[in-house]
């Protein structure tokens, strides 16, 4: 596939890294599908990027809503679109820590990414690139030894991963999550889960020649990263865009095009 012929969908694209990834992909000549919860904002941003010469189409998407994800997939099907790139960028970092925070964080960051990828898998072109925007905070070193072994298993299944992550929420509700080896950070767990999901999907989609990788953009100056972060949004987005380019990598975790530990 050539850059000029590619169609790329980016979730959580109304600000920060997602918006900058859309901008950089559009400048490469890709047709960008800018997906965000607020359709009016997505439309305004798509028009802004199109004014710079990009081919950008707005889409409404709430990754936590089955109905919203189905509507997106149905629209993709009606329009006969084959996706060459899918960037699962939508994410949250919530204040506080309790079972509700854990549940909501996982529903957006991990299960939300899985929900979108599952729905759009039938519409991925052969040789497509799927990128999960993760974080170095999700490295397995944040977990206890038994959990590290479980999440790093090469034969780990989706059902087993889901059960582990839902078990984390239940453990937080009971107040015994640390005794089981979980950190007191829903964000860390959600990204560790996302990294495990990338490895599982890479294995499951290999027969379709679909590459799936997780990417850490680094600590970026966005609304989520804050003003003291070490990287600007352009640099962080370049790390993500790199993973959308054709190549042999799949099932890896990268920062700036370099493999980093899970």
C-alpha positions in Angstrom: 0.0 0.0 0.0 1.2 3.5 -0.7 0.7 6.5 1.7 -1.4 8.3 -0.9 -3.8 5.4 -1.0 -4.2 4.8 2.7 -7.3 5.4 4.8 -6.7 5.9 8.5 -9.2 6.1 11.4 -8.1 7.7 14.6 -10.1 7.5 17.8 -10.1 10.2 20.5 -9.1 12.6 17.8 -10.6 15.9 19.1 -7.5 17.1 20.9 -4.0 16.3 22.0 -2.2 13.4 20.5 -5.2 12.1 18.5 -5.7 15.4 16.7 -1.9 15.7 16.0 -1.8 12.2 14.6 -4.7 13.1 12.3 -2.8 16.2 11.2 0.4 14.3 10.5 -1.3 11.5 8.7 -3.3 14.0 6.5 0.0 15.8 5.6 1.3 12.4 4.5 -1.5 12.2 2.0 -3.7 9.8 3.9 -7.5 10.0 4.0 -8.1 10.5 7.7 -11.3 9.5 9.5 -11.3 11.8 12.6 -13.4 10.1 15.3 -14.5 11.8 18.5 -17.4 11.8 20.9 -18.5 15.4 20.0 -19.5 15.3 16.4 -19.8 19.1 16.1 -16.2 19.5 17.3 -15.0 16.6 15.0 -16.7 18.4 12.1 -15.0 21.7 12.9 -11.6 20.1 13.3 -12.0 18.1 10.1 -12.8 21.4 8.2 -9.7 23.0 9.8 -7.4 20.2 8.7 -9.0 20.1 5.3 -8.3 23.8 4.9 -4.6 22.9 5.1 -5.1 20.6 2.1 -5.9 17.4 4.1 -8.6 14.8 3.2 -10.3 14.5 6.6 -13.8 13.2 7.3 -15.4 13.5 10.8 -17.1 10.6 12.6 -19.0 10.4 15.9 -17.6 7.7 18.3 -17.9 7.0 22.0 -15.6 4.0 22.6 -17.6 3.1 25.8 -20.9 2.7 23.9 -21.7 -0.5 22.0 -24.3 1.4 20.1 -21.9 4.2 19.0 -19.3 1.6 18.0 -21.8 -0.3 16.0 -23.1 2.8 14.3 -19.5 3.7 13.3 -18.9 0.2 11.9 -22.2 0.3 10.0 -21.3 3.6 8.4 -17.9 2.3 7.4 -19.6 -0.7 5.8 -22.2 1.4 4.0 -19.4 3.6 2.6 -17.4 0.6 1.5 -14.3 1.8 3.3 -11.3 -0.5 3.8 -9.1 0.7 6.6 -5.4 0.6 6.1 -4.7 2.2 9.5 -6.6 2.1 12.8 -5.2 4.1 15.7 -6.8 3.3 19.1 -5.9 6.6 20.8 -9.0 7.4 23.0 -8.0 7.4 26.7 -8.5 8.9 30.1 -6.5 9.4 33.2 -8.9 10.0 36.0 -8.3 11.6 39.4 -8.6 9.5 42.5 -8.6 5.7 42.9 -11.5 3.4 43.7 -13.5 0.7 42.0 -15.6 3.2 40.0 -12.4 4.9 38.7 -10.9 1.5 37.9 -14.0 0.4 36.0 -14.3 3.6 34.0 -10.6 3.8 33.2 -10.5 0.2 31.9 -13.8 0.7 30.0 -12.2 3.6 28.0 -8.5 2.7 27.7 -8.6 -1.1 27.3 -12.1 -2.4 26.7 -12.9 0.7 24.6 -9.9 0.0 22.3 -10.9 -3.7 22.1 -14.5 -2.8 21.4 -13.6 -0.6 18.4 -11.0 -3.0 17.0 -13.4 -5.9 17.2 -16.1 -4.0 15.4 -13.8 -2.7 12.6 -11.7 -5.9 12.1 -14.0 -7.0 9.2 -13.2 -3.6 7.5 -9.4 -3.8 7.8 -7.5 -4.1 4.6 -5.1 -6.9 4.2 -1.7 -5.6 5.5 -3.4 -3.0 7.7 -1.7 -1.5 10.7 -3.4 -1.3 14.1 -1.8 0.9 16.7 -2.7 1.0 20.4 -1.6 4.2 22.0 -0.2 2.9 25.4 2.2 4.2 28.0 5.5 3.2 29.6 3.5 3.3 32.8 1.9 0.1 31.7 5.2 -1.9 31.7 4.7 -5.2 33.5 7.2 -4.2 36.2 4.3 -2.4 37.9 2.7 -5.7 38.7 3.5 -8.5 41.1 5.4 -11.6 39.9 2.3 -13.8 39.4 0.4 -11.2 37.4 3.5 -10.5 35.3 3.7 -14.2 34.4 0.0 -14.3 33.5 -0.1 -11.1 31.4 3.1 -12.1 29.6 2.0 -15.6 28.6 2.3 -16.2 24.9 -0.9 -18.2 24.9 -3.0 -15.7 26.9 -6.5 -15.5 25.5 -8.9 -12.5 25.3 -11.2 -14.2 27.7 -8.4 -14.7 30.2 -7.2 -11.1 29.8 -10.8 -9.8 30.3 -11.2 -11.9 33.5 -7.9 -10.7 34.9 -8.8 -7.0 34.3 -12.3 -7.4 35.7 -10.8 -9.2 38.7 -8.7 -6.1 39.3 -11.8 -4.0 39.6 -13.4 -6.5 41.9 -10.2 -6.6 44.0 -10.2 -2.8 44.3 -13.8 -2.9 45.5 -12.8 -5.4 48.1 -9.7 -3.5 49.1 -7.3 -6.3 48.6 -5.8 -5.5 45.2 -2.3 -4.8 46.5 -2.1 -8.2 48.1 -2.8 -9.7 44.7 0.0 -7.7 43.1 -2.0 -4.9 41.5 -0.8 -1.3 41.8 -3.1 1.4 43.1 -3.3 3.0 39.7 -6.1 2.2 37.3 -4.2 4.0 34.5 -1.2 1.7 34.9 -3.4 -1.4 34.8 -5.3 -0.2 31.8 -2.2 0.3 29.8 -0.7 -3.0 30.9 -3.9 -4.6 29.7 -3.7 -2.7 26.4 -0.2 -4.0 25.8 -1.4 -7.6 26.5 -4.3 -6.9 24.1 -1.8 -5.8 21.4 0.1 -9.1 21.7 -3.1 -11.1 21.6 -4.5 -9.3 18.5 -1.2 -9.5 16.7 -1.4 -13.3 17.1 -5.1 -13.5 16.2 -4.9 -11.3 13.1 -1.6 -12.6 11.7 -3.4 -14.7 9.2 -4.9 -11.6 7.6 -1.4 -9.9 7.5 -2.6 -7.3 9.9 0.1 -5.8 12.1 -0.8 -4.8 15.7 1.6 -2.9 17.9 1.4 -0.8 21.1 3.2 2.5 21.2 4.3 4.7 24.1 4.4 8.4 22.8 6.4 9.4 25.9 5.4 12.1 28.4 3.6 14.7 26.3 2.4 18.2 27.0 -1.3 17.7 26.5 -4.4 18.2 28.7 -3.7 14.7 30.1 0.1 14.9 30.3 0.2 18.4 31.8 2.4 21.5 31.1 5.5 20.0 32.7 5.8 17.1 30.3 9.1 16.6 28.5 7.8 16.3 25.0 5.7 18.4 22.7 2.7 16.9 21.0 4.3 16.8 17.6 7.1 14.6 18.9 4.7 12.3 20.7 2.5 11.9 17.7 5.5 11.1 15.4 6.1 8.0 17.5 2.6 6.8 16.8 2.6 7.7 13.1 5.8 5.7 12.7 3.9 2.5 13.8 1.4 3.1 11.0 4.0 2.8 8.2 4.5 -0.5 6.4 6.9 -2.9 8.1 7.4 -6.3 9.5 6.8 -5.4 13.2 3.8 -6.9 15.0 3.0 -7.7 18.6 5.6 -5.2 19.9 5.8 -2.2 22.2 7.6 0.8 20.8 8.8 4.3 21.6 10.3 6.4 18.8 10.5 3.3 16.6 12.6 1.4 19.2 11.3 -1.7 21.0 10.9 -1.2 24.8 10.1 -3.8 27.5 6.5 -4.8 28.1 
